[in-house]
Amino acid sequence: MPPERIEVSVERSVRRSRPAIDFTIHRSRDLSGTTQRKGIPVTSCARTLVDLAATGTDAQLTEALDNALSKRIVTVAALRAEIRRLSK
């Protein structure tokens, strides 16, 4: 099921400049958990799952974790490392 809104993470200093596009902005002090996909900066799978743990439902997190782990997109070690990094 597609999300109802587009969600974008930006550094705290970035201002919303596209009022005609309906999306949610998450302001973050730490965007270092990003990578690039086809030239577009995106959060890593581990960072996305950690963020989902804070904002999603238990069912959403369970499905996403099961999917990512079974497809070997992320490892438990990578998730632990991301949690440690973000908790500093």
N, C-alpha and C positions, 0 to 999 in steps of 0.2 A: 504494500500500500504506500503510495507516495506521500511525503509530508504535506501538510496543509500549507505551510509557508516555507520559503527558502530561509535558511539560517546561515549567517555569515559571522565569523569571528574576526575582529580587527583590533589593532593596538588602541589603547585608550585615547590617543591623540587624534585618531581619524574621525572625521565628521561625515555624516550621511549626506551624500550629494545626489542621490537618485530618488527624489520623493515620489515619482510616478511608478516605481517598482515596489511591490509589497514584499518586504522581507524583514526578518528579525535580526538585529545586530547584537552580538555578544561582545562586550568589551573585555579584553584580557590584558593582564600585565605581562603574560608569558606566552608568546607564540612560537617558542623555539621547538615545540613538538610538531613542526610542519615538515612537509616534503613537497616535491613538485610532481604533478601528474599532467603530462602534455603541456608543460610550461605554466600551469596554474598552481599557485601555492595552495595546498590542502593540508589538513591535519593528518597525521599518521593514523593508521588503524588503531594502534594502542591508545593514542590521545583521544580519538573519537569515542572509543569504548569507555574510557575513563569519564569523559564528559557525559556520555549517555547514562552512566551509573548515577550521576548527580541530577539528571534532568528527566530521564525516561522512566517508564514503568518497569516493574520487575519482569513482566512478560517480554517487553521490548528488549531489555538488557539480556535476558536469557536467550532469546532467539538470536540476537546479534552475536553474542559470545559463542554460542554453539556453532553458528554459521562460520564465523571467522576462524575458530579453532579447528573445525573439521576440514576447512579448505586450506588450512595452514597459512592463512594470511597473517596471523599473529601468533605469538607463543605466550605461554604463561609467564615466562621469564621477561619478555618485552613488556607485558602488562605490569608486572611487579616493578620493573625499572621505571616505567612512566609514572606510576603511583608514587614511588620514592622521589623522583625528580620534582613532581608537582607539589609534594608535601613539604619541600624545603622553604 
